[in-house]
Amino acid sequence: MASTLLRRADARRTANAGAANPAMVLAIILGCYLMVVLDASVVITALPDIRTDLGFSPASLSWVQNIYALAFGGLLLLGARAGDLLGRRQVFVIGITIFTAASMLGGLAQSETWLLAARAIQGVGAAIAAPSTLALLTISFPEGSERTRAIALYSAVASAGASIGLILGGMLTTWISWRWSLFINVPIGVVLVSLAPRYLPETERHTGEFDIGGAATSTLGMSALVYGLVRAAETSWGDSVALLSFALAAVMLAAFVAIEKRARQPITPLRLFASRERVGAYATRLLMVGAMFGMFFYLTQFLQGAEGYSALKAGLAFLPVTLTIFSMVKVVPKLLGRVGPFPVLIGGLALALIGLVWLSRITAGTDYWTGIALPMLLVGGGMGLAFTPLTQAAMAGVDNHDAGAASGLVNVFQQLGSTIGIGVLVTVFAAASEGTGAKALIEGVPSTIAVSAGLIALALGVALVLMRPLAASSPSPIPQAAAPVAD
């Protein structure tokens, strides 16, 4: 008993010490999250150079991106539970260390296998570190305007990370080498690992049983689901291997739910799905990310393949989205305080929908400023408005013991959204285009963006049906997690 009280007192002192410098806490958390989010897209503009240097075949080239998504998505729930059991700061540091080392290995890659192995290890590190970021944020900032501003910045990184990756990848590939899209993580990772023990609060470790059954079935189920989506995008939705992966995912995830119902200390407490608002936030996030990431994926190819943009110019073309998202950081907390989260969310989704419908009219020779930049401003504004209330709703009312699991689920649905979005749009592109090269892009890309708009429309419907109770709440930000250390 005495040792337990001493451990809790030590955890409180550590948490208070970390919170004494909120700017550093926020910088470390955002720096980590930006790295793991943008690494899903930073290689997109570098893929042609990677193929030339390492001899990738057209079929295997997509795995430079996909294997990162597979490892990241498959291990997220396990990473989230590890933070709850072992202490989130410690797990955060372990994850970033693995991610940084893998980035160095990837930048030094001399073969296809070498690079793919490094990207897989990067995904493992990201899955370990990412769930702790949002959990650490919610325990480091007191409920109210301070936490709302922190979550607004976190949401901006989550929503703008893919476009930042495209810009950064284009710059580094054009100016130096594709290898620097991986090397760039090394100095940042070293700084984060050195600063985290000094500034981040540590959470109390929880002893007890480790849910081995839940860990195994969730990892196998998520990995099989992500692999099936990737495989279907590469081949077809009727591919036997893809269908087998989906079947395995269904069996494993059903077993996971059954195990979690009986587990005394589940890896993912099913009570997190008891709230309609939280479930709506997860589903809306999945659809939004699917629409946005799919649009980024195909618009990048259109600009380079049909319009003749360089990797750098294609990356810079996404600046309107990135800048508008970050410009919303100061606007969103004020709007949340005045009108409440639900109107802000619905307004953001509607704005993004208008922007994507406008962007879907793109054709060869479309003027950049009127046909691409302006609709992307609307898309960026909509994303910047919507992601903060979605993130708040996903963490609202979550006990500190479940903060890691809830944060992990936010990342799970974000990762699944990007994978599903690309998988769906690959099928749409194949059906809408009959030619090859630039001709195929001109024929197919407008249809893929139109379907992205459809995904946003569906997200709007989900939010209206499942998250409407938020409209009845106070205009103040949604209540957040409890104090850092539970008694």
ZICOR-V395196 format. One record per helix or strand of 3 or more residues. SS is the DSSP state (a for helix, b for strand). FROM is the first residue (numbers start at 1). TO is the last residue. If there is no record, write none. Layout:
BEGIN
ss: (SS:SS)
from: (FROM:FROM)
to: (TO:TO)
END
This chain:
BEGIN
ss: (a:a:a:a:a:a:a:a:a:a:a:a:a:a:a:a:a:a:a:a)
from: (2:22:44:58:63:88:112:145:180:212:240:270:276:311:319:341:368:400:437:468)
to: (19:38:54:61:86:107:140:175:199:234:262:273:305:316:339:359:395:432:466:472)
END
